[in-house]
Amino acid sequence: MFYIRKLKKLDKPTLLVLLGLMILGTVAVDQATSGTNLDGLYKYSLVFFVLFLIPMLLIAMLDYSIFTGAAAYILYGIGLALLLFVMFTGENINGAVRWIRIGGFQLQPSELVKIAAVLVACNLLQKRSGNKLRFLQDLLPIGAVFFVPAFLVMKQPDLGTALVFVAVLPVMLWVGNIRVLHMLLLLASMGLPVGGVCWLYFANYDILATLLKPHQLSRIETFLEPGLDPDKSWHVNNAMNAIGSGQMSGNSGFYVERGYIPYAYSDSIYVVIGEKFGFIGSSILLLFFYLLIFRMLFIARESRELAGSYLVVGLAGMLLFQIFVNIGMHIGLLPLTGISLPFISYGGSSLLANMLSIGLVLSVHVHKDDISIAAETDGLMR
């Protein structure tokens, strides 16, 4: 009965949006792989979704304060250990070492470490009880929590996931009450490398070539001067042409069906939706994402304590950044990088991490009234 009462407290709008995203993702993966050697891959997406519902609901039933307490450091330590394990014994796929094979499942630990970093940051932030964050005692430790795994992930190499760690940091510090001057300094320190790379590209290309790996330099060149080398811009140009050809309601999928979009079922899944379902399909997808983030922020506002708010905002920032980058890189707004579209791209590890994130958000909503109930009980006993 206890768990039934908690199940009834689950946030219904969030669950409905999650169901909508699951349907869109399954249809998109089917459209991306139909008629190829990966035909039927959408069935695995459905299986993953159903399986991951179990841990998601279990986490929702547990009090989220368990995860933002001492357990956060344990999970974070395990995550760092797995990243080191991957570095030395991980499976190499397409030149990247990011995965650990567990039976028939390829686990990407960096996806789970993102959540662990948010949990540790919540623990550190809640100790300040909403007071202004101090530079040495607060900002540096929290910064280390995100930059250490980001550094390890860059070694894999996986720039996209590493950027997620970097992007979530200012979000959590802002909601944690960082001083405006410190935030400006942080943003400047993040922006200077980007500006420096752009300046070096035009001012001294040779020096930049010695600092970056060839594939990284190629992506920057494709972004800054897409018409310079059509071969290097092939992916991005095809993606934009495919999305544009979808017009209002989509078409048969010329670019997708003829293999002009690499990894259409995973990182480039948005192109499939844009071409096959047009502006209407893309708008529906963006609407679902908007509703998800809106609902998460609503739950954060209603949280019983600061730790719950920090947790939900951090996870919302993580998802929002991934959505923005994945879509932005396929419409020419951002350089191309490997990052999945939450709940839509095919991938077991990313879906597991996203489902666990939603489980934590649901836990904040389920337990938002626990303190007031405890206070009433205590009053009656007195």
ABEGO torsion letter per residue (X at the ends): XAAAAAAAABBAAAAAAAAAAAAAAAAAAAAAABGBAABGAAAAAAAAAAAAAAAAAAAAABBAAAAABAAAAAAAAAAAAAAAAAAAABBBBGGBBABBBBEABBBBAAAAAAAAAAAAAAAAAAAAGGBBBBAAAAAAAAAAAAAAAAAAAAAOBBAAAAAAAAAAAAAAAAAAGBBAAAAAAAAAAAAAAAAAAAAAAAABAAAAAAABBAAAAAAAAAAABAAABAAAAAAAAAAAAAAAAAEAAEBAGAAAAAGABBGAABAAAAAAAAAAAEAAAAAAAAAAAAAAAAAAAAAAAABABAAAAAAAAAAAAAAAAAAAAAAAAAAGABBBBBBBBBGABBEAAAAAAAAAAAAAAAAAAAAAAAAAAAAAAAAAAX
